[in-house]
Amino acid sequence: MRKGLLFCILAGILMSCAAPTTLYDWGKTDANGLSEYDKNLYEAYKHESPKSLCNLICTYDKMVCNPGGTTQLPPPGICAEYGYLLYQDEIMTTFDQNATEKQKKQIHNSPYGSDYKQGAIQLFQKEMEIYPVSVQFLRSFVENFTGQKIDIPALERKEVTND
């Protein structure tokens, strides 16, 4: 009995020392608790510089292509946000003209970076597949934004209906 109790106490102590887990990986956090995503998104909106835009695009790519956390999925909305940037010609022209060689290599080796527009469509579809609750909003948004009809039969079964 004592050995069992001692084992449970020891197991509890060891488990409490484990690193905290999160559902999604938002990138490395700094001393202030801000994630890489938080910092790069803030910088892109605050400064609107080519450098901050390039950093944000690479952060999105990393979050989508190498998701972490306990779910091993990109956080909700990230695929759609990344797709939105990829679809805009002026943003991707800015990226191509200002990104470092390392950043260009990362994006162009990504499954979404060889053809920006097609990559954007794939990201919108991925968002709808991973998070079916986004289908009703995202489908109409994508169809209006791209002018293309989005037909994903597998998603039809997942859509939430208001019957």
N, C-alpha and C positions, 0 to 999 in steps of 0.2 A: 504494500500500500504506500509506504513512504517513498519507494523508488518511483512508483507511478506518479505520485504527487510532485516529487523532485523533477522528474522528466517533464511534466507539464509546465512547471514554473520555468525551467531552463528553456524549453521550447518557446514559451511566451516572451521571455527576455530576448532571445535571439531574433524572433520575428519582429519585435518592436524596433530592433536596430536596422532592419532592412530599409533600403531606400524607398521613399514613398513612390507609389505608382500613380500614373494618371491615365485617363482614357486615351488622350491624344498627345502627340509630341508637337510642341509649338516651337521647338528649337532650344538651344542652350539658354539658360537664364543667367542674368548678371547679378551683382551683389544687391541690387534694388528689387530683384524678383521679376524683372522684365524679361520676357522671352525674346529670342532673335526675331520672331515674327512681329511682336509688339514694337520693338525698336525700329525695324525696317519699314513697317507700315507707317509709323509716326513720322519718320524721317521723309518718306516719300510724299506724304501729305503736307508736312511742314515746309520742306525746302523745294519740293517739286524739281529737283535737280536730276540730270541724267544719271549721275552716280547712284543716287538713292533709288531711282527707278530700276536700275540694273540689279542692285542688291535685293530689292523686293522681288523681282522676277525670279532670281536664283533661289530665294528663300521659298517661294511658292513651289518651284520645281522640286526642291529637296523634300518639302513636306508631302508632295504628291507621290514622288517616285520612291522615297524611302521613309514611309510612315513609321511612326513608333507608337509608344504608349501601349496599353494593354489591348486595345482593339486592333492594332496594326493597320489602321485605316487613316486616311487624311481626315483632319477635323471637318465638321460640317461647314459647307460654304467655300472651302478652300479651292476645290476643283473648279467651281463656278467663277470665283474671283480670278483665278489664274487664267481660265479660258477667256474671260472678258478682256484681260490685258492682251493675250495672244491674238485675239481677233481684231484688235485695233491697229491699223497700219502705221499710224503716226507713232504709237508707243513702241512698236517693234522696230521701226526705222531708227528711233532714238536708241533703242537697245543695241542694234547692230552697229551703229556709229560710235557708241560710247562704252560698250562693255569691254572689260579686260579680256585677254585671250583665254584665261581660265574660265571666265563666265560664259564666253561664247562657246567654248568647248563643252561645258556642262549642259547648256541649253540645246545645242545642236546634236549632242549625243543622247538627249532625252527622247523618249517616245513621242513627245509632243512638239519638239522643236525643229524638226526637219521641214515641215510645212505648217506655218503658224495657224492659218485658218482651219485646216483639217485637224490640227492638234486641239484647237479651241473647241471644235464640235465634239471631239472625243472626250474632252474634259467635261463639257456640259452633260454628255451622256453618262459619263462615269459618276458625276454628282447625282444624277437621277437614279442610277442603279444602286449606289451605296445608300442614299438617303431618299427613299421613295416618297417621303412626305414633300419633297421639293418638286415633284413632277408637275403638279398643277401650275405652280408659279413659273418654274423654269422652262417648261415646254413652250408656253406662249411667249415668254421673253426671248428664247432662242429663235423661235420662228419669226418673230418681229425683227429681231436684231440681225439675223443672218439672211432672212428672206427664204430660208429653206424649211421644208416641212420635216419635222422630226417624227419618225415612225419607229418606235421601239416596242414591238409586240410584247416582249417579255415584261415590260413595265406596266402594261395595261392591267395585268393581274394584281399589281402591287398598289395601284392608285387608290387613294382613299375616296370613297364615294359618299355623298350626302343623301343617301336614300332614307 
